[in-house]
Structure formats: structure tokens, C-alpha cells
Amino acid sequence: MTNTLIVLSGARIWRLNDGTEHPTGFWVEEFAAPHRVFTEAGHTITIATPGGVLPVGDELSLAPAMNNNDEALVADLRGYLDKSQEVLAGAVPLSAVDPADFDIVFIPGGHGPMEDLATDPDIARILAAMVDDPSKVVASVCHGPASFVSATRDGKWLFAGRKLTAFLDEEERQAGFADRAPWLLESRLVQQGARFDAGPVWGSHIVTDGNLITGQNPASAEAAAHAVLGQLAVRR
């Protein structure tokens, strides 16, 4: 049996540097696509958030313009979100998570992680316990790697020298938030010592570095989940 931990942001706003509070949450596709892949693979899935709060989907992630104006995709995502409400309501506090219980940790994005997971001591603790364990897989997509920034051991950043990707600064600019963001994820990860690997803007792009799998943006979520399954099979 495979035990998978999906860590979602509990944030509902993202505080921008102009003083405004932008409504946020988790990006629905980045939860729905991997959750579906892992469910179909027979995984036992636990949802966790900071404080065990009910996570909410970012309504922007359900806008047609953010989904290539694909109304069928939007309807599918909203339907999956609706039927997942009981699962989301069962989110456990990150502080209660024992990383030894899990084979996989998967961290979706949305701007929410920039607000809470970037400074959460418990996700840092979980990552520290799992990222160097060759039997486990650590994965994240889009803004999810904001959760990496505070993960240290003995004063050293856990992801220094690791090859990874995340939401690009250019994608943030095109999304209209770069000039108001308190910090930009790609730039922060590079500054902290990651070997950042960027793919085409808005295209699906997955980077695998040992047991670490990262996806660049929402279009990368399903491929990242399948990459996780592939890595887990190799490591067992």
C-alpha cells in the first residue's frame, strides 16, 4: 500500500507589496489532476494544511481564461472540486503529520503557498525528513516549491544544488502579479542555491532530480503525478 500526503495551502489571501490582499487558495488543477492519478493508482491519500484549516480552491484557477478557454475542462475541474469537499474537510494539521508514515509528499501550488507554506515550520520538518530518504518521493508543482524556501538542516538549505523548476518569473509577469509580489519564486529559489531549470512559458515541464520531482506550472500537474508513480516504482 502506498501512503501519499498532499499538502495544500490553507491561505485565503495573498498579501501583495502594494498593501492589497488578493484572494487565493490552492490551484484546482494542481490538486485535482494529481489526486485523480493517485486515487486511480490505489494510494491511501491524506490531505494536510497548516493548522488543519479547510483549504479552498482559488476561484481564479477556474476562470476560463486561465484554462485556455476550455469550458469542458473548467466544468470537469469544478465538478472534481465539488465532489472532493468531504475529503478537503478532513484535512489534518501539518503539525500532526509523521513523515515516517508516508511514501510520497506532493505539494500543489496556487499563490496560497507563497503566503503560508513558505514560512511553515512543519512543512519544513516534513521535507527535511523525506527529501534525503531514497525510499520516498518529494514532489511539488508551480508555486508549491515556495514550501521549500524555509527548509533547512544545520543552517543549510535542503535544496541547495538540487535541480528543480517552479513557476517562472516570466509567467508571474504575464499573469500580472510580478510587480506586486513580495518576492518572485524562481528568483528566490535561484538565490538560495537551486539549479533552476526553466521550460517554455506555460508549457508542461517536469524536472526529476533523484527523488525530487517538480513541475513548472498548472499544465505540469498531471505529468508530475505520473512522474511520481514512475519514481516510486523504481525506488521499491
C-alpha positions in Angstrom: 0.0 0.0 0.0 1.3 3.5 -0.9 0.6 6.3 1.5 0.5 9.7 -0.1 0.5 13.1 1.7 -1.0 16.0 -0.3 -0.1 19.3 1.4 -2.4 22.2 0.5 -2.1 25.8 1.4 -4.7 27.0 3.9 -4.3 30.6 2.9 -7.3 32.5 1.5 -5.5 35.8 0.8 -2.0 36.7 -0.6 -0.7 40.0 0.8 0.8 42.0 -2.0 3.5 44.6 -1.6 1.1 47.4 -2.6 -0.9 46.6 0.6 -3.8 44.8 -1.2 -5.0 41.4 -0.2 -5.5 39.2 -3.3 -8.0 36.3 -2.8 -6.2 33.0 -3.3 -6.1 29.3 -2.2 -4.8 26.2 -4.0 -4.8 26.0 -7.8 -7.6 23.5 -8.5 -6.0 21.7 -11.4 -2.8 21.2 -9.4 -4.8 19.3 -6.8 -7.4 17.6 -9.0 -5.1 16.1 -11.6 -2.6 14.5 -9.1 -5.3 13.5 -6.7 -7.1 11.7 -9.5 -3.9 10.0 -10.7 -3.0 8.8 -7.1 -6.6 7.7 -6.4 -6.7 5.6 -9.6 -3.3 4.1 -8.6 -4.9 2.9 -5.4 -3.0 5.2 -3.0 -4.2 6.0 0.5 -4.3 9.8 0.5 -4.1 12.2 3.4 -4.7 15.9 3.0 -2.9 18.2 5.3 -2.9 22.0 5.8 -1.3 24.4 8.2 -3.5 24.2 11.3 -5.8 21.7 9.7 -7.8 24.5 8.2 -10.2 23.8 5.3 -8.4 24.5 2.1 -10.2 26.4 -0.6 -9.7 26.4 -4.4 -8.6 29.7 -5.9 -11.5 30.9 -8.0 -9.1 32.3 -10.5 -8.0 28.8 -11.3 -11.5 28.1 -12.5 -11.7 31.1 -14.8 -12.0 30.1 -18.5 -9.2 32.5 -19.4 -6.8 30.5 -17.1 -7.8 27.3 -18.7 -7.3 28.1 -22.4 -11.0 29.0 -22.6 -11.7 25.3 -22.4 -15.2 25.2 -20.8 -15.2 21.4 -20.6 -12.0 21.5 -18.6 -13.4 24.1 -16.3 -16.6 22.1 -15.7 -14.5 19.0 -15.0 -12.3 20.8 -12.5 -15.2 22.4 -10.7 -17.0 19.1 -10.6 -13.9 17.4 -9.1 -13.6 20.2 -6.6 -17.2 19.9 -5.6 -17.0 16.1 -5.1 -13.8 16.5 -3.1 -15.3 18.8 -0.4 -15.6 16.0 2.1 -12.0 14.9 1.5 -10.8 18.5 1.9 -12.9 19.0 5.1 -10.9 16.1 6.6 -7.6 17.9 6.2 -5.3 17.2 9.2 -2.9 19.7 10.7 0.6 19.6 9.4 1.8 19.6 12.9 0.2 16.2 13.4 1.9 14.6 10.4 4.6 12.0 11.0 6.6 11.9 7.7 7.6 8.3 8.5 4.0 7.3 7.7 4.2 8.4 4.1 5.9 7.3 0.9 5.1 10.5 -1.1 4.6 14.1 -0.3 3.0 16.2 -3.1 2.6 20.0 -2.8 0.4 21.8 -5.3 0.6 25.5 -5.9 -1.6 28.5 -6.4 -0.4 31.7 -4.7 -1.5 30.4 -1.3 1.8 28.6 -0.6 3.6 32.0 -1.0 1.6 33.2 2.0 1.7 30.3 4.4 3.8 27.3 3.4 6.8 29.4 2.6 7.2 30.0 6.4 5.6 27.0 7.9 7.9 25.1 10.2 6.0 21.8 9.9 6.3 21.5 6.1 10.0 22.3 6.6 10.2 19.5 9.1 8.4 17.0 6.8 10.6 17.9 3.9 13.7 17.5 6.0 12.7 14.0 6.9 11.8 12.9 3.4 14.0 14.6 0.8 17.1 12.7 1.7 15.3 9.3 2.1 15.8 7.3 -1.2 12.7 5.3 -0.5 10.4 8.4 -0.5 9.4 10.9 -3.2 9.1 14.6 -2.7 7.1 16.4 -5.4 5.7 19.9 -6.0 4.3 22.0 -8.8 4.0 25.7 -9.7 4.1 27.8 -6.6 4.2 24.7 -4.4 8.0 24.9 -4.1 7.5 28.1 -2.1 7.3 25.5 0.7 11.0 24.7 0.1 12.4 28.1 1.0 12.5 27.7 4.8 13.5 24.0 4.8 17.0 23.9 6.4 19.1 21.5 8.4 22.1 22.7 10.5 21.7 26.1 8.9 22.0 24.8 5.3 19.1 24.9 2.8 18.0 21.4 1.9 17.5 22.1 -1.8 20.9 23.8 -2.5 22.4 22.3 -5.6 19.2 20.3 -6.4 17.9 20.6 -9.9 14.3 21.8 -9.9 11.7 24.0 -11.5 8.7 26.1 -10.4 6.5 29.0 -11.6 8.7 31.2 -13.7 9.2 34.9 -13.0 8.1 35.5 -16.6 4.9 33.5 -16.1 4.3 35.7 -13.0 4.8 38.8 -15.1 2.4 37.6 -17.8 -0.1 36.7 -15.0 0.1 40.3 -13.9 1.5 39.9 -10.4 5.2 40.2 -10.7 5.3 43.9 -9.9 3.2 43.5 -6.8 4.5 40.2 -5.5 6.5 40.5 -2.2 9.0 38.1 -3.9 9.3 36.0 -7.0 9.6 32.3 -6.6 12.1 31.5 -9.4 14.4 34.3 -8.3 14.2 33.2 -4.6 15.0 29.5 -5.4 17.9 30.6 -7.6 19.2 33.0 -4.9 19.1 30.2 -2.3 21.2 27.9 -4.5 18.8 25.7 -6.6 19.8 24.6 -10.0 16.7 26.1 -11.7 15.6 24.5 -15.0 13.0 26.5 -16.9 10.9 25.2 -19.7 8.8 27.0 -22.3 6.4 29.6 -20.7 3.1 28.0 -19.8 4.2 24.6 -21.2 4.3 21.4 -19.3 7.8 20.9 -17.9 8.9 18.4 -15.3 12.3 18.1 -13.7 13.4 14.9 -11.9 16.5 15.0 -9.6 16.7 11.8 -7.8 13.7 11.5 -5.5 12.7 15.2 -6.1 10.1 15.9 -8.8 9.0 19.4 -9.7 6.6 20.8 -12.3 6.7 24.3 -13.6 3.0 25.4 -13.8 -0.6 24.1 -13.8 -0.1 22.4 -17.1 2.6 20.2 -15.5 0.5 18.9 -12.7 -0.7 15.6 -14.2 2.7 14.8 -15.7 4.3 15.4 -12.3 1.9 13.0 -10.7 2.8 10.3 -13.3 6.5 11.0 -12.8 6.0 10.4 -9.1 4.5 7.0 -9.8 7.4 6.1 -12.0 10.0 7.2 -9.4 8.2 5.3 -6.7 8.2 2.1 -8.8 12.0 2.5 -9.3 12.7 3.0 -5.6 10.8 0.0 -4.4 
